[in-house]
């Protein structure tokens, strides 16, 4: 498999998940807005969507969208316990969290990264994100991870999104539970390896 990624982007979640699952893969860096890979490949020929992540499977087909890629990765090695079994309520809880992180958290960071965003838009996004962080922190009270005591692909996604706070001037310390959670996940060996591979840690 090949994972197409941009350092620190949402594709980091898939990168972490692949390592946590113990799967063989090649990480291919997509160079900024030039839409070329580090090897010179036209990324728009990999996916016309033009954004990461994309996962090229062994049969040559390409899967896109992190919320699809993450459960797929988990299902390649059920023994890694990165997702509850299909058909269980807990599995739907996983998708519930993936959807929430994607639409209510990830999306609201867009104002900080999109060219031309106004100060008013950024302020509104900051307020909305604060409410979302409140909800997640309260929901996780008494639990080590989003789904309980097992690290899941949803945690890889939440870790990635929370990591953006440092780049946009949001003090995660306002949410002590989330800050402790983020720090704990940052110490996982597979997370450290993914961060180093993307040049985010020395």
N, C-alpha and C positions, 0 to 999 in steps of 0.2 A: 504494500500500500504506500501511497504518497500523500502526505499532508501538506497542503499549500497554506502558508501562514505569513503573517506580518508580525514582527516582534511586539509583544505586549497587547496585541489586538485581541478580539474575542476568540480568535483561533487558538490562543493560549490554552483555553479550556480543553479543546480537543487534543492538543499536544500533551497536556497533563494526563488526560484520560487514556491516551494510547500507552503512555509509560506505565500508568497504574495498572492497566490491563495486561501488561507484559507482552504486547504485540510487536511484531517486526514491522517497521515502517521507515520511510525516508522522509525527512522534513525538508521541504523546498520553500525557500524564502521568496516572497513576492516583494519586489522593490517599489515601495511607496505608491505614488499615483501614476508611475510610468507604466504600470500594468505589465511589467516584465518580471520574470523570475530571475534569481541570481545567476542562473545558467543561460539567460537570454531567451527563454521560451515566452511566447505571447500568451499572457495569462487569460486573455479573452477567448482564446481557443480552448482553454481548459474549462472555463465557465463564462458564458456571455454576461453573467451577472456582474463580473468584474470585482467582486470583493471576497475576502476570506471569511471562513475557511472553506476549502474544498478538499474532498478526500477521493483520490483516485484508487479504485478498488483493483484487486488482482486481475479481474476480468476486463479491465480497461474502462469500465463505466465510472462516472463521477457523481458523488453524492455531495450536496451542498446544504447549507443552513445548519448552524450549530445545534439547534434543537432536534434535528434529525440525526446528525452525525454522532452526537453524544450517546444516545441510547443504542445506536448501531454498534459503536465501539464496545459498550458494556456487554452487549449480547454476544460478542465474539469470544468472550471468556467469562462465563457465568461464575466460575470459581473465584474470580476477583471481587465479587459482590459489589460491583459498581452500580447496580440497578436491581430493584426487586424483580421477582419473577413476573413474566408476562401474564396478564389476566387477573392479577391480584389487585386489591384496592391500593396497596402500597405503590404498585407500579403507576397507577394513575396519579398518586400523590407526587411521584417523581415528575410526571409530565405537568402537573399543576405548578410545581416550583419552576420548572424550565420555562413555562409560559410566562410566569410572573416576572422572573428575572429578565427575560427577553423583552417583554412589552412594557413593564413598569419601571425597570431599572436601566438596563442597557440602552433602551431608546431615549431615556431622558438625559443620558450623557451626551447625546448627539449635539446639543446646543454648544457644548464646550469644544467640540472638535470640528464642527462645520464652519467653513469659511464664511464670513459675513454675519455671524450670529451677533445680535446686539447684547448690550449689557442687561437689558430688560429680559431678554430671552434666557440668558444665563442665570439671572436672579430667580426667575420663575422655575427653571430646571432645578436649581439648588434647593428651593423650597419643597418642590415635589419629591425630590430624592430624599430629603430629610424625613418626610412622612413615610416613604417606602422603607427606609432604614429602620424607622421606629417599629414598623410592622414586623419586619424580619427579626429584629432583635427580640421583640416580645414573643414571637412564634417559636423562637429557638430556646427560650428559657427552660433550663433543665435538660437540654439535649446537647450532645457534642457536635452533631451535624444536622443538616436540614431534615433528614428522614429518621433521625434517632442516633444510634451509636455507630452506624457504619458510614464511612465516607462514600459518597456517590458521585456520579458525573454532574449532578446538580451543584454539588459543593465545588467542583472544579470551575464551574461557570460563575458561581457567586464569588469565589475567591478572585477570579479574573476581573470581574466588574468592580469589586471593592478596591482592587489595586489601582484603579484609575483615579481614585480620590486624591492620591498623592500628586497627580499630574494636573489636577484642575483646582487645587486649593481648598478641598474639603477636608476638614480635620476629622478623621475617623474616630479620634478619641472622644468625640461627643457621644459615641455609642460604644461604651467600654466592652460590652459583650461581643460586638462585631469586630472590634479591634483585636480582642484576645483570640477570637475565632480565626481571623485572618492571619495573625502571627503564628498560630498553631499549625495551620495548613501550610504556611510558608516554610515550615521546617520539615515537611514530609520529603523523604529522599527523592521521590519521583518529581515532586514540584521543584525542588532545588535543581534537579537535572534539566528539567524543561526550561527553567529561567536561565540557567547557564547556557544552554544550547541556543537560546534566542538572544544572547548577549545582554541579558538584563541583570545578570549577576556575574561578578568576576570570580 
